[in-house]
Amino acid sequence: MNIVIPLFDRFEPLDAIGPYEILGHLPGATVRFVAPETGRVQDVLGALPVEVATHYSEVESCDVLLVPGGGGAYTLTEDRDFLDWVRRIHATTRFTTSVCTGAVVLGAAGLLTGLTATTHWAAVADLEAYGAVYTPERVVRHDRIITSAGVSSGIDMAIRLVALLSDETTAQAIQLYTEYDPQPPYDSGSVAKATPEVLERARTLG
């Protein structure tokens, strides 16, 4: 089971590391990080440098492609070589997936045209500009394509993905091992639940 996660400058750390934590426990799976440029890649928060040894072009196929988001995802939407690679890899995958604004990259590659999809709530217009139809669900699946909403939703998506790649018992065991049992102190994790004051403050964080 070959799982590939592209990293890029200004990637959102939990978008990539959350699913990696889950998928890395999938029996028989190998998770590889790739990048548009090998070497050090810096996350969007600025304090998590990651050394990536593999250029994306070195990967010709994989079982799962997982595209995270972050401010740097928008740079990839203008990178024709990278988008061509996404399309080629998608032809080989069992599942092509995204977290947060990674969906915008899939959209730019032409994979979401006419499909319902989800992304971070602040990127709805960007997603729909590529012909997708936004839905505020946390995880959306269309056959081999799975999109998930903002940042933390990648963990939910990865657990569902484990069940699809293996079985529900394995997925639940990984959920238990990682003790993923969310009990947030506030009920403001979606636009529908947040107060106007919270929403306004959240818009300043991106």
Backbone torsions as a table, in degrees:
resi	resn	phi	psi	omega
1	MET	NA	110.9	-174.4
2	ASN	-107.4	113.9	-177.6
3	ILE	-113.4	128.9	-176.1
4	VAL	-120.4	130.2	178.9
5	ILE	-124.6	110.8	175.8
6	PRO	-72.7	135.8	171.3
7	LEU	-114.9	155.4	-176.5
8	PHE	-156.4	159.8	178.7
9	ASP	-57.2	135.3	-179.3
10	ARG	69.3	36.6	171.7
11	PHE	-77.0	152.3	177.0
12	GLU	-81.7	117.4	-168.9
13	PRO	-59.5	-45.8	-177.1
14	LEU	-68.2	-27.5	176.4
15	ASP	-54.5	-39.6	-177.3
16	ALA	-94.3	-45.4	-172.1
17	ILE	-74.8	-33.2	176.8
18	GLY	-59.4	-57.1	177.2
19	PRO	-62.1	-35.6	177.8
20	TYR	-59.4	-42.7	179.2
21	GLU	-59.6	-39.5	-179.4
22	ILE	-75.8	-52.7	-173.8
23	LEU	-69.7	-25.8	178.3
24	GLY	-65.3	-18.6	178.7
25	HIS	-93.2	-2.7	179.6
26	LEU	-68.5	120.9	-177.8
27	PRO	-55.4	130.2	177.7
28	GLY	82.5	1.0	-176.5
29	ALA	-92.3	145.3	171.1
30	THR	-121.6	124.0	178.6
31	VAL	-102.8	128.2	178.4
32	ARG	-122.0	137.4	171.5
33	PHE	-97.5	138.1	176.3
34	VAL	-129.2	165.8	-177.3
35	ALA	-149.6	157.8	174.8
36	PRO	-64.3	-28.0	175.2
37	GLU	-137.4	127.8	179.9
38	THR	-70.2	157.7	-177.8
39	GLY	113.5	-150.3	-174.3
40	ARG	-80.8	130.6	175.7
41	VAL	-118.1	134.9	-175.5
42	GLN	-108.2	134.0	179.2
43	ASP	-74.0	169.7	-174.2
44	VAL	-69.9	-23.5	179.8
45	LEU	-84.0	-16.8	169.3
46	GLY	94.5	1.7	-175.6
47	ALA	-125.5	13.1	-177.1
48	LEU	-129.6	76.1	176.2
49	PRO	-72.1	138.7	179.9
50	VAL	-126.7	130.6	176.2
51	GLU	-88.1	119.9	-179.5
52	VAL	-115.7	119.8	-172.7
53	ALA	-92.0	-12.3	-172.0
54	THR	-114.0	126.0	173.0
55	HIS	-77.3	142.7	-175.3
56	TYR	-57.6	-31.5	-177.0
57	SER	-66.4	-15.7	177.9
58	GLU	-75.7	-13.4	179.9
59	VAL	-99.8	121.9	-177.8
60	GLU	-104.7	-15.3	178.3
61	SER	-163.6	159.9	174.3
62	CYS	-163.2	163.7	177.7
63	ASP	-80.2	-37.4	-179.3
64	VAL	-134.6	128.4	170.0
65	LEU	-109.8	125.1	-179.2
66	LEU	-123.8	112.2	-176.8
67	VAL	-101.3	112.3	177.0
68	PRO	-79.3	173.7	178.8
69	GLY	-111.0	-160.4	-175.0
70	GLY	126.5	169.3	-177.7
71	GLY	-57.0	-33.5	-179.1
72	GLY	-71.6	-12.2	178.9
73	ALA	-62.0	-30.9	-178.5
74	TYR	-69.0	-27.9	174.1
75	THR	-64.7	-38.7	179.7
76	LEU	-66.4	-27.5	179.5
77	THR	-67.4	-13.9	178.5
78	GLU	-108.1	4.9	-178.3
79	ASP	-97.9	98.6	-174.1
80	ARG	-62.3	-38.2	-179.8
81	ASP	-64.4	-41.6	179.7
82	PHE	-66.6	-43.0	180.0
83	LEU	-64.8	-37.0	175.4
84	ASP	-62.1	-40.9	178.2
85	TRP	-63.4	-42.6	178.0
86	VAL	-58.1	-43.5	179.7
87	ARG	-64.7	-41.6	179.1
88	ARG	-65.3	-44.1	-179.3
89	ILE	-66.3	-39.6	179.5
90	HIS	-56.8	-33.4	179.9
91	ALA	-65.8	-17.0	-177.2
92	THR	-105.2	-13.1	-168.8
93	THR	-81.2	157.5	164.4
94	ARG	-81.8	-35.7	177.1
95	PHE	-144.7	135.4	172.4
96	THR	-114.0	123.6	-169.0
97	THR	-133.6	164.6	177.8
98	SER	-146.6	157.0	173.3
99	VAL	-126.2	135.3	172.8
100	CYS	58.6	-132.5	-177.6
101	THR	-75.4	2.2	168.9
102	GLY	-59.5	-25.6	177.1
103	ALA	-63.5	-31.6	178.5
104	VAL	-65.5	-34.8	176.2
105	VAL	-66.1	-44.9	176.1
106	LEU	-61.2	-37.7	176.7
107	GLY	-63.0	-44.7	179.7
108	ALA	-63.0	-28.5	177.3
109	ALA	-80.9	-2.8	176.9
110	GLY	83.7	15.9	-175.9
111	LEU	-88.3	-12.2	-174.4
112	LEU	-113.5	6.3	-177.1
113	THR	-57.5	122.0	178.5
114	GLY	80.9	-0.4	-178.5
115	LEU	-101.2	149.8	166.4
116	THR	-73.7	143.9	-178.1
117	ALA	-155.5	165.6	177.6
118	THR	-128.0	162.2	-179.4
119	THR	-162.7	-174.0	174.2
120	HIS	-62.7	142.0	-175.6
121	TRP	-58.9	-25.3	-179.4
122	ALA	-81.9	-5.7	-176.1
123	ALA	-113.5	17.2	-176.1
124	VAL	-58.5	-48.2	-178.3
125	ALA	-62.7	-38.2	179.5
126	ASP	-64.7	-41.5	178.7
127	LEU	-64.5	-47.3	-176.1
128	GLU	-70.0	-19.5	176.1
129	ALA	-64.3	-19.3	179.1
130	TYR	-100.9	16.0	172.7
131	GLY	90.8	3.7	175.4
132	ALA	-84.2	161.6	176.7
133	VAL	-113.2	112.0	-176.4
134	TYR	-68.4	139.0	170.1
135	THR	-133.5	138.3	-175.2
136	PRO	-79.7	27.8	176.1
137	GLU	-77.4	158.3	-177.5
138	ARG	-77.0	-38.4	177.9
139	VAL	-138.0	132.9	-179.0
140	VAL	-127.8	127.4	179.7
141	ARG	-117.5	134.0	168.2
142	HIS	-128.4	95.7	-179.7
143	ASP	54.4	-110.8	-176.1
144	ARG	-87.1	-5.9	-176.9
145	ILE	-106.3	126.5	178.3
146	ILE	-129.1	124.8	174.5
147	THR	-113.1	148.5	175.3
148	SER	-129.8	159.5	-171.4
149	ALA	-76.4	-147.5	-171.8
150	GLY	-73.5	139.1	166.5
151	VAL	38.9	-84.6	-172.4
152	SER	-67.8	-20.1	-178.0
153	SER	-65.5	-18.1	178.2
154	GLY	-61.4	-28.2	177.2
155	ILE	-67.4	-45.6	177.1
156	ASP	-58.4	-46.0	-179.2
157	MET	-61.7	-42.5	-177.8
158	ALA	-64.8	-37.4	177.9
159	ILE	-65.4	-42.3	176.0
160	ARG	-63.0	-37.7	-179.8
161	LEU	-65.1	-40.0	176.7
162	VAL	-58.5	-42.8	179.0
163	ALA	-61.9	-38.1	179.9
164	LEU	-71.5	-35.5	-178.0
165	LEU	-83.3	-24.4	-176.7
166	SER	-129.3	-94.4	177.5
167	ASP	-163.4	168.2	-174.7
168	GLU	-68.7	-32.2	178.5
169	THR	-64.2	-42.7	177.3
170	THR	-62.6	-43.0	179.3
171	ALA	-61.2	-44.1	179.9
172	GLN	-68.7	-34.2	178.5
173	ALA	-65.8	-40.7	177.8
174	ILE	-67.7	-38.9	176.0
175	GLN	-60.3	-41.9	178.6
176	LEU	-68.2	-44.2	-178.5
177	TYR	-59.5	-41.6	179.1
178	THR	-83.5	-2.0	-179.9
179	GLU	50.7	47.9	177.7
180	TYR	-84.0	93.2	-176.1
181	ASP	-138.9	71.3	-170.5
182	PRO	-57.5	129.1	174.2
183	GLN	-139.1	69.1	-174.0
184	PRO	-65.0	149.0	-178.7
185	PRO	-72.8	-18.3	-179.7
186	TYR	-131.4	151.2	178.4
187	ASP	-102.6	64.3	-178.0
188	SER	-132.8	32.7	-174.3
189	GLY	-86.8	6.3	175.3
190	SER	-143.9	159.9	180.0
191	VAL	-59.5	-36.3	-177.6
192	ALA	-65.2	-25.4	-176.2
193	LYS	-100.8	-18.8	-173.6
194	ALA	-78.7	146.7	174.0
195	THR	-75.7	159.4	176.9
196	PRO	-55.1	-36.8	179.7
197	GLU	-65.0	-43.2	179.2
198	VAL	-66.3	-42.0	179.7
199	LEU	-62.2	-42.7	178.9
200	GLU	-62.0	-42.7	178.9
201	ARG	-65.7	-40.0	-179.4
202	ALA	-62.6	-33.0	-179.3
203	ARG	-66.0	-18.4	-179.9
204	THR	-87.3	-4.4	-172.3
205	LEU	-92.0	-18.6	-175.0
206	GLY	-76.4	NA	NA
